Amino acid sequence: MKAFIDEHRAVYGVEPICKVLPIAPSTYYLHAARPADPSRRSARTLLDERLREPIQQVWNDNFQVYGARKVWRPLRREGVNVARCTVERLMRLKGLQGVVRGKPVKTTVSDPATPCPLDRVHRQFRADRPNALWVSDFT
């Protein structure tokens, strides 16, 4: 919404756009001021910025094999009071993941040589326009 208001504020003004959209003008001004003034950022954003480096450091110190739980424990021992789900979220955002032991489990092994069953009702799955095809199966 902020991008839309920024795009059209020269023509209509902020308050009239906010009156039509379900957003208070003060909320728009708060979000617009955050990039210029770092002290206005949310507590979660500030905590995330403070935790990114220690999480990366623990992960690198342990040969990049630790998952979120094993990264979270040394942080807690060092006195960093953080929830495990926060460590999981930040590791996912940075693309960090632990190593999984063992082989992947294969539950189904398909045989490409097996023929598919015949289409006995001659179904035509082609729609004239988007969201126009309705398919039902009564068996």
MDAnalysis code that builds the backbone (N, CA, C; Angstrom):
import MDAnalysis as mda
import numpy as np

u = mda.Universe.empty(417, n_residues=139, atom_resindex=np.repeat(np.arange(139), 3), trajectory=True)
u.add_TopologyAttr("name", ["N", "CA", "C"] * 139)
u.add_TopologyAttr("resid", np.arange(1, 140))
u.add_TopologyAttr("resname", ["MET", "LYS", "ALA", "PHE", "ILE", "ASP", "GLU", "HIS", "ARG", "ALA", "VAL", "TYR", "GLY", "VAL", "GLU", "PRO", "ILE", "CYS", "LYS", "VAL", "LEU", "PRO", "ILE", "ALA", "PRO", "SER", "THR", "TYR", "TYR", "LEU", "HIS", "ALA", "ALA", "ARG", "PRO", "ALA", "ASP", "PRO", "SER", "ARG", "ARG", "SER", "ALA", "ARG", "THR", "LEU", "LEU", "ASP", "GLU", "ARG", "LEU", "ARG", "GLU", "PRO", "ILE", "GLN", "GLN", "VAL", "TRP", "ASN", "ASP", "ASN", "PHE", "GLN", "VAL", "TYR", "GLY", "ALA", "ARG", "LYS", "VAL", "TRP", "ARG", "PRO", "LEU", "ARG", "ARG", "GLU", "GLY", "VAL", "ASN", "VAL", "ALA", "ARG", "CYS", "THR", "VAL", "GLU", "ARG", "LEU", "MET", "ARG", "LEU", "LYS", "GLY", "LEU", "GLN", "GLY", "VAL", "VAL", "ARG", "GLY", "LYS", "PRO", "VAL", "LYS", "THR", "THR", "VAL", "SER", "ASP", "PRO", "ALA", "THR", "PRO", "CYS", "PRO", "LEU", "ASP", "ARG", "VAL", "HIS", "ARG", "GLN", "PHE", "ARG", "ALA", "ASP", "ARG", "PRO", "ASN", "ALA", "LEU", "TRP", "VAL", "SER", "ASP", "PHE", "THR"])
u.atoms.positions = np.array([
    [0.820, -1.188, 0.000],
    [0.000, 0.000, 0.000],
    [0.863, 1.250, 0.000],
    [1.995, 1.168, 0.697],
    [2.870, 2.330, 0.770],
    [3.369, 2.719, -0.620],
    [3.714, 1.728, -1.436],
    [4.189, 2.007, -2.794],
    [3.087, 2.654, -3.624],
    [1.852, 2.185, -3.454],
    [0.730, 2.766, -4.188],
    [0.524, 4.225, -3.781],
    [0.569, 4.500, -2.480],
    [0.384, 5.869, -2.007],
    [1.524, 6.753, -2.505],
    [2.765, 6.251, -2.456],
    [3.898, 7.033, -2.959],
    [3.733, 7.374, -4.434],
    [3.184, 6.431, -5.177],
    [3.017, 6.623, -6.614],
    [1.951, 7.670, -6.942],
    [0.894, 7.742, -6.140],
    [-0.246, 8.612, -6.452],
    [-0.396, 9.817, -5.528],
    [0.533, 10.023, -4.612],
    [0.368, 11.102, -3.643],
    [0.480, 12.479, -4.285],
    [1.210, 12.618, -5.373],
    [1.335, 13.916, -6.036],
    [0.017, 14.352, -6.666],
    [-0.778, 13.400, -7.114],
    [-2.039, 13.731, -7.776],
    [-3.168, 13.927, -6.772],
    [-3.306, 12.980, -5.813],
    [-4.465, 12.990, -4.923],
    [-4.163, 13.439, -3.501],
    [-2.936, 13.314, -3.053],
    [-2.593, 13.609, -1.668],
    [-2.697, 12.357, -0.813],
    [-2.026, 12.374, 0.318],
    [-1.953, 11.186, 1.166],
    [-3.267, 10.931, 1.893],
    [-3.824, 11.941, 2.517],
    [-5.028, 11.742, 3.334],
    [-6.227, 11.243, 2.535],
    [-6.512, 11.810, 1.342],
    [-7.647, 11.264, 0.580],
    [-7.445, 9.805, 0.156],
    [-6.222, 9.438, -0.193],
    [-5.964, 8.044, -0.563],
    [-6.155, 7.141, 0.649],
    [-5.657, 7.590, 1.802],
    [-5.796, 6.783, 3.019],
    [-7.246, 6.664, 3.457],
    [-8.057, 7.652, 3.133],
    [-9.469, 7.583, 3.486],
    [-10.172, 6.478, 2.683],
    [-9.754, 6.307, 1.423],
    [-10.349, 5.270, 0.579],
    [-9.785, 3.901, 0.946],
    [-8.479, 3.837, 1.173],
    [-7.845, 2.575, 1.556],
    [-8.029, 2.346, 3.055],
    [-7.982, 1.122, 3.514],
    [-8.138, 0.867, 4.957],
    [-6.819, 1.074, 5.710],
    [-6.304, 2.310, 5.699],
    [-5.041, 2.598, 6.375],
    [-5.104, 4.012, 6.941],
    [-4.558, 4.191, 8.124],
    [-4.535, 5.509, 8.746],
    [-3.355, 6.300, 8.181],
    [-3.503, 7.606, 7.987],
    [-2.389, 8.408, 7.483],
    [-1.163, 8.345, 8.389],
    [-1.382, 8.259, 9.694],
    [-0.238, 8.190, 10.608],
    [0.573, 6.915, 10.389],
    [-0.098, 5.831, 10.029],
    [0.608, 4.582, 9.728],
    [1.468, 4.737, 8.487],
    [0.929, 5.408, 7.467],
    [1.713, 5.646, 6.262],
    [2.938, 6.492, 6.578],
    [2.754, 7.561, 7.331],
    [3.873, 8.452, 7.639],
    [4.930, 7.740, 8.487],
    [4.504, 6.849, 9.376],
    [5.449, 6.075, 10.177],
    [6.308, 5.175, 9.284],
    [5.652, 4.466, 8.367],
    [6.394, 3.584, 7.463],
    [7.274, 4.371, 6.507],
    [6.859, 5.559, 6.126],
    [7.672, 6.385, 5.223],
    [8.898, 6.945, 5.945],
    [8.801, 7.175, 7.262],
    [9.914, 7.766, 8.013],
    [10.938, 6.730, 8.461],
    [10.591, 5.446, 8.470],
    [11.494, 4.420, 8.986],
    [12.816, 4.307, 8.226],
    [12.845, 4.356, 6.895],
    [14.150, 4.255, 6.229],
    [15.090, 5.415, 6.578],
    [14.558, 6.600, 6.810],
    [15.394, 7.757, 7.115],
    [15.855, 7.780, 8.572],
    [15.028, 7.283, 9.488],
    [15.344, 7.329, 10.909],
    [15.335, 5.913, 11.485],
    [16.515, 5.302, 11.702],
    [16.560, 3.917, 12.190],
    [15.944, 3.711, 13.570],
    [15.833, 4.767, 14.368],
    [15.260, 4.593, 15.704],
    [13.754, 4.313, 15.656],
    [13.110, 4.541, 14.513],
    [11.675, 4.301, 14.393],
    [11.338, 2.889, 13.945],
    [12.351, 2.062, 13.695],
    [12.089, 0.697, 13.271],
    [11.497, -0.111, 14.421],
    [10.824, -1.193, 14.079],
    [10.163, -2.003, 15.093],
    [11.192, -2.756, 15.934],
    [10.758, -3.193, 17.104],
    [11.645, -3.923, 18.010],
    [12.093, -5.239, 17.374],
    [11.205, -5.886, 16.625],
    [11.566, -7.145, 15.969],
    [12.660, -6.922, 14.924],
    [12.567, -5.864, 14.156],
    [13.581, -5.562, 13.151],
    [14.925, -5.282, 13.801],
    [14.915, -4.531, 14.877],
    [16.159, -4.233, 15.580],
    [16.770, -5.501, 16.173],
    [15.943, -6.371, 16.753],
    [16.442, -7.624, 17.304],
    [16.995, -8.522, 16.201],
    [16.301, -8.581, 15.066],
    [16.774, -9.402, 13.949],
    [18.145, -8.940, 13.469],
    [18.339, -7.643, 13.364],
    [19.633, -7.115, 12.923],
    [20.736, -7.442, 13.933],
    [20.388, -7.417, 15.206],
    [21.379, -7.709, 16.236],
    [21.735, -9.198, 16.270],
    [20.802, -10.072, 15.888],
    [21.018, -11.515, 15.975],
    [21.628, -12.139, 14.720],
    [21.570, -11.455, 13.597],
    [22.051, -12.050, 12.343],
    [23.517, -12.446, 12.419],
    [24.357, -11.582, 12.948],
    [25.795, -11.864, 13.015],
    [26.124, -13.010, 13.981],
    [25.593, -13.032, 15.217],
    [25.902, -14.178, 16.094],
    [25.424, -15.518, 15.541],
    [24.269, -15.537, 14.874],
    [23.772, -16.778, 14.290],
    [24.720, -17.250, 13.200],
    [25.129, -16.338, 12.342],
    [26.068, -16.678, 11.272],
    [27.395, -17.157, 11.849],
    [27.850, -16.514, 12.933],
    [29.127, -16.873, 13.549],
    [29.089, -18.283, 14.146],
    [28.014, -18.610, 14.870],
    [27.889, -19.944, 15.459],
    [27.810, -20.989, 14.352],
    [27.081, -20.711, 13.312],
    [26.928, -21.650, 12.204],
    [28.270, -21.886, 11.511],
    [29.048, -20.813, 11.278],
    [30.363, -20.947, 10.645],
    [31.359, -21.645, 11.559],
    [31.325, -21.339, 12.849],
    [32.260, -21.962, 13.791],
    [32.078, -23.471, 13.874],
    [30.908, -23.954, 13.567],
    [30.609, -25.378, 13.654],
    [30.520, -26.011, 12.264],
    [31.366, -25.555, 11.373],
    [31.546, -26.139, 10.040],
    [30.283, -26.134, 9.190],
    [29.388, -25.224, 9.452],
    [28.165, -25.020, 8.673],
    [27.286, -26.274, 8.611],
    [27.295, -27.050, 9.698],
    [26.464, -28.252, 9.734],
    [25.356, -28.162, 10.780],
    [25.398, -27.163, 11.653],
    [24.399, -27.047, 12.710],
    [23.074, -26.543, 12.152],
    [21.987, -27.128, 12.660],
    [20.654, -26.650, 12.360],
    [20.235, -25.607, 13.381],
    [18.986, -25.203, 13.315],
    [18.496, -24.125, 14.177],
    [18.589, -24.476, 15.657],
    [18.270, -25.722, 16.009],
    [18.294, -26.104, 17.430],
    [19.709, -26.053, 17.984],
    [20.675, -26.537, 17.204],
    [22.053, -26.552, 17.682],
    [22.706, -25.174, 17.616],
    [22.196, -24.281, 16.816],
    [22.672, -22.896, 16.822],
    [22.060, -22.158, 18.002],
    [20.822, -22.466, 18.320],
    [20.100, -21.784, 19.395],
    [20.730, -22.061, 20.754],
    [21.168, -23.299, 20.987],
    [21.724, -23.651, 22.300],
    [22.987, -22.870, 22.657],
    [23.997, -22.764, 21.782],
    [25.163, -21.941, 22.154],
    [24.818, -20.466, 22.350],
    [23.851, -19.978, 21.595],
    [23.440, -18.587, 21.796],
    [22.872, -18.399, 23.199],
    [22.064, -19.353, 23.646],
    [21.499, -19.267, 24.994],
    [22.600, -19.359, 26.056],
    [23.606, -20.236, 25.830],
    [24.712, -20.360, 26.783],
    [25.520, -19.071, 26.866],
    [25.613, -18.341, 25.756],
    [26.359, -17.081, 25.735],
    [25.549, -15.927, 26.316],
    [24.315, -16.177, 26.700],
    [23.492, -15.146, 27.326],
    [22.595, -14.391, 26.367],
    [22.500, -14.842, 25.120],
    [21.604, -14.193, 24.151],
    [20.224, -14.801, 24.343],
    [19.300, -14.006, 24.856],
    [17.952, -14.484, 25.139],
    [17.118, -14.386, 23.867],
    [16.967, -15.523, 23.181],
    [16.265, -15.539, 21.910],
    [15.448, -16.828, 21.815],
    [14.319, -16.755, 21.162],
    [13.472, -17.939, 20.973],
    [14.015, -18.793, 19.834],
    [13.796, -20.085, 19.943],
    [14.282, -20.988, 18.905],
    [13.596, -20.725, 17.567],
    [12.325, -20.378, 17.595],
    [11.622, -20.103, 16.345],
    [12.188, -18.866, 15.652],
    [12.716, -17.918, 16.429],
    [13.354, -16.747, 15.848],
    [14.643, -17.151, 15.141],
    [15.413, -18.040, 15.753],
    [16.634, -18.538, 15.125],
    [16.276, -19.290, 13.844],
    [15.222, -20.101, 13.887],
    [14.781, -20.827, 12.696],
    [14.409, -19.859, 11.580],
    [13.656, -18.813, 11.908],
    [13.210, -17.852, 10.899],
    [14.387, -17.107, 10.285],
    [15.324, -16.662, 11.128],
    [16.463, -15.916, 10.610],
    [17.395, -16.803, 9.794],
    [17.564, -18.048, 10.211],
    [18.391, -18.965, 9.424],
    [17.739, -19.238, 8.065],
    [16.432, -19.379, 8.044],
    [15.733, -19.599, 6.780],
    [15.879, -18.390, 5.866],
    [15.780, -17.172, 6.426],
    [15.925, -15.957, 5.626],
    [17.324, -15.830, 5.037],
    [18.332, -16.246, 5.791],
    [19.711, -16.154, 5.308],
    [20.110, -17.349, 4.455],
    [19.261, -18.371, 4.382],
    [19.570, -19.554, 3.590],
    [20.491, -20.529, 4.296],
    [20.561, -20.461, 5.621],
    [21.407, -21.371, 6.393],
    [20.584, -22.578, 6.812],
    [21.153, -23.760, 6.654],
    [20.462, -24.962, 7.117],
    [21.485, -25.987, 7.545],
    [21.065, -26.845, 8.436],
    [21.941, -27.886, 8.938],
    [22.000, -29.071, 7.996],
    [22.918, -29.962, 8.287],
    [23.081, -31.167, 7.483],
    [22.182, -32.251, 8.066],
    [21.518, -33.006, 7.204],
    [20.633, -34.084, 7.622],
    [21.374, -35.399, 7.445],
    [21.384, -36.205, 8.488],
    [22.069, -37.491, 8.429],
    [21.248, -38.525, 7.678],
    [21.940, -39.509, 7.136],
    [21.290, -40.661, 6.519],
    [20.848, -40.406, 5.099],
    [20.298, -41.444, 4.515],
    [19.799, -41.373, 3.153],
    [18.369, -40.845, 3.154],
    [17.967, -40.202, 2.068],
    [16.559, -39.822, 1.977],
    [15.688, -41.057, 1.807],
    [14.523, -41.040, 2.391],
    [13.612, -42.179, 2.335],
    [12.777, -42.074, 1.070],
    [12.803, -43.113, 0.258],
    [11.978, -43.154, -0.945],
    [10.763, -44.026, -0.643],
    [9.595, -43.457, -0.757],
    [8.389, -44.219, -0.455],
    [7.785, -44.831, -1.703],
    [7.995, -44.210, -2.856],
    [7.419, -44.702, -4.092],
    [8.481, -44.660, -5.180],
    [8.630, -45.748, -5.875],
    [9.532, -45.786, -7.014],
    [8.668, -46.069, -8.233],
    [8.497, -45.076, -9.080],
    [7.623, -45.253, -10.234],
    [8.394, -45.917, -11.369],
    [7.668, -46.654, -12.169],
    [8.247, -47.337, -13.307],
    [7.759, -46.637, -14.572],
    [8.633, -45.910, -15.268],
    [8.180, -45.192, -16.464],
    [7.762, -46.124, -17.594],
    [8.147, -47.404, -17.543],
    [7.783, -48.340, -18.601],
    [6.339, -48.831, -18.460],
    [5.739, -48.662, -17.291],
    [4.366, -49.110, -17.073],
    [3.410, -48.196, -17.837],
    [2.520, -48.759, -18.645],
    [1.603, -47.896, -19.411],
    [0.543, -47.272, -18.510],
    [0.136, -46.077, -18.871],
    [-0.924, -45.391, -18.138],
    [-2.270, -46.001, -18.521],
    [-3.257, -45.940, -17.625],
    [-4.575, -46.465, -17.981],
    [-5.207, -45.642, -19.100],
    [-6.064, -46.284, -19.880],
    [-6.714, -45.612, -20.997],
    [-7.735, -44.597, -20.500],
    [-7.914, -43.543, -21.272],
    [-8.924, -42.532, -20.980],
    [-10.205, -42.965, -21.673],
    [-11.097, -43.621, -20.935],
    [-12.287, -44.211, -21.537],
    [-13.425, -43.222, -21.763],
    [-13.357, -42.051, -21.166],
    [-14.438, -41.075, -21.342],
    [-14.013, -39.919, -22.241],
    [-12.814, -39.966, -22.781],
    [-12.313, -38.954, -23.714],
    [-12.413, -37.548, -23.147],
    [-11.834, -37.384, -21.983],
    [-11.861, -36.076, -21.322],
    [-11.026, -35.065, -22.098],
    [-11.529, -33.858, -22.223],
    [-10.852, -32.765, -22.906],
    [-10.587, -31.674, -21.865],
    [-9.367, -31.599, -21.371],
    [-9.051, -30.621, -20.338],
    [-8.519, -29.338, -20.975],
    [-9.373, -28.660, -21.723],
    [-9.010, -27.393, -22.323],
    [-10.097, -26.373, -21.972],
    [-9.679, -25.243, -21.487],
    [-10.644, -24.210, -21.098],
    [-10.610, -23.071, -22.107],
    [-11.777, -22.448, -22.335],
    [-11.854, -21.305, -23.258],
    [-11.173, -20.080, -22.667],
    [-11.295, -19.929, -21.367],
    [-10.757, -18.760, -20.678],
    [-10.298, -19.211, -19.286],
    [-9.564, -18.386, -18.556],
    [-9.108, -18.787, -17.212],
    [-10.281, -19.056, -16.281],
    [-10.135, -20.050, -15.430],
    [-11.126, -20.416, -14.403],
    [-12.478, -20.816, -14.988],
    [-12.492, -21.364, -16.188],
    [-13.754, -21.738, -16.810],
    [-13.950, -23.247, -16.876],
    [-12.931, -24.025, -16.606],
    [-13.025, -25.479, -16.728],
    [-13.483, -26.077, -15.411],
    [-14.586, -26.813, -15.442],
    [-15.103, -27.489, -14.257],
    [-15.045, -28.980, -14.525],
    [-14.397, -29.694, -13.631],
    [-14.244, -31.134, -13.790],
    [-14.810, -31.803, -12.551],
    [-15.615, -32.822, -12.756],
    [-16.117, -33.585, -11.618],
    [-15.995, -35.063, -11.949],
    [-15.895, -35.848, -10.911],
    [-15.737, -37.291, -11.098],
    [-16.666, -37.991, -10.119],
    [-17.606, -38.735, -10.647],
    [-18.524, -39.484, -9.810],
    [-18.181, -40.955, -9.935],
    [-17.476, -41.468, -8.969],
    [-17.107, -42.884, -9.001],
    [-17.551, -43.575, -7.740],
])
